[in-house]
Amino acid sequence: MSTIGSGNDPATSAWVAHRNLLFTVAYEMLGSASDAEDVLQEVWLRWSRVTDEVHDPRAYLVRVTARQALNHLRSSSRRREEYVGPWLPEPLLTTRDVAEDVELADSVSTAMLLVLETLAPVERAVFVLREVFDLPYNEIAAAVDNTPEAVRQVAHRARRHVTARRPRQTVTADERAAVMERFLAAVAGGDLQSLVDVLAPDVVLLTDGGGVKQAALKPIIGVDKVLRFLQGVYMAATSAQAVEVNGAPAPRLEVDGELEAVATFTVVDGRVTAAYVVRNPHKLTSLTTPAALTR
């Protein structure tokens, strides 16, 4: 979806220069590509109507994007409370450069976005703007309509909350590749039992069908139970391939040429501690073109 104007006027040029950053800000705050695009539409309309000269277009656009995303976040809380089964972030097709930016890849990972879901809306906005995009406190304060001193306190509280809940160990590219190879081989060979070696004993599986596709309504815990559930999903696939999703390798599963599911993983010490399977077709529409993410 295009949200840019036409021509070479300064407003459009500034928008084009910063659009990828604005999308990244909105996506990390919302966990939804479609909602992020809606936010950018609103920001563009406001930006295109600005008549006074803006001294710092980047700061202004980020501030307005954060404010609009915060409004969306508040209004969507009830929808997520009523969501059928676990709510998972909308997966994004990403490029290799995102995976190579370790901090960016971590910030858009499924695991991190789920941690951010546990924050209050203002805490999430402050955390994203400060920890991911390193905005000064006075700019964040303007975005969330608070004082810099209050924002500092919110940032400290949010940082402590996230640190206590995020995966504590990083994973190498080789470890991720090994896990992916095992999953693809299991699908191709029809033997999910071969995955046992790469699944942690207390692995947790979350599946998002949105009430449209079959999915577990609660987290599934433990190797045996996870394997039994994956058996139905993976064995139905007629093809599987590795793609880059949210900055990491992920299996893309198709049934008769139609996208059926995408899975992402949290890997610690070479083993999958959490798996996230998105089957809700409304969340798979962004997996056609890589998203341009940047910090």
HELIX and SHEET records of a PDB file:
HELIX    1   1 PRO A   10  LEU A   30  1                                  21    
HELIX    2   2 ALA A   33  SER A   48  1                                  16    
HELIX    3   3 PRO A   57  GLU A   81  1                                  25    
HELIX    4   4 ARG A   96  GLU A  100  1                                   5    
HELIX    5   5 VAL A  102  SER A  107  1                                   6    
HELIX    6   6 THR A  110  GLU A  117  1                                   8    
HELIX    7   7 PRO A  121  PHE A  127  1                                   7    
HELIX    8   8 VAL A  128  VAL A  132  3                                   5    
HELIX    9   9 TYR A  137  VAL A  144  1                                   8    
HELIX   10  10 PRO A  148  ARG A  165  1                                  18    
HELIX   11  11 ALA A  173  GLY A  189  1                                  17    
HELIX   12  12 LEU A  192  VAL A  198  5                                   7    
HELIX   13  13 VAL A  223  MET A  235  1                                  13    
HELIX   14  14 PRO A  281  LYS A  283  5                                   3    
SHEET    1   A 6 ILE A 220  ILE A 221  0                                        
SHEET    2   A 6 LEU A 199  ASP A 208 -1                                        
SHEET    3   A 6 ARG A 271  VAL A 278  1                                        
SHEET    4   A 6 GLU A 258  VAL A 268 -1                                        
SHEET    5   A 6 ALA A 248  VAL A 255 -1                                        
SHEET    6   A 6 SER A 239  VAL A 245 -1                                        
END                                                                             
